[in-house]
């Protein structure tokens, strides 16, 4: 796995992300912003499909790994994700996250010592007007080892 900070390359390693249109708006230590477009993710009532919003929340764990936790010979996994949909999303949906340097350092040190380390991410998913349409809590782990090519 290679470190990717170019937002245009964000979906490179996960073809499903390309099919949903999920894209990184910003991949930087000061802020990670990801969005899922309403098209092609419209459901039967004209709002963003819940599975697309779940995927948006889930993929933040990988984005955080890429920006803050990437180290050769490690990989991230998702252990769980809870989401609550609070309002119908009738526009593209966005999520933003920032991890402080001390937390990233703690996670990396724990992984180095134990071969793995957990990290949690709480998010608010918002529509284009900034209204909260869902809240999520993701549970992730970084592990030492190799993945499939």
Secondary structure, 3 states (H helix, E strand, C coil): CCCCCCHHHCCCCCHHHHHHCCEEEEEECCEEEEEECCCCCECCCCCECHHHHHHHHHHHHHHHHHHHHCCCCEEEEEEEEEEEECCCCCCCEEEEECCCHHHHHHHHHHHHHHCEEEEEEEEEEEECCCCEEEEEEEEEEEEECCCCC
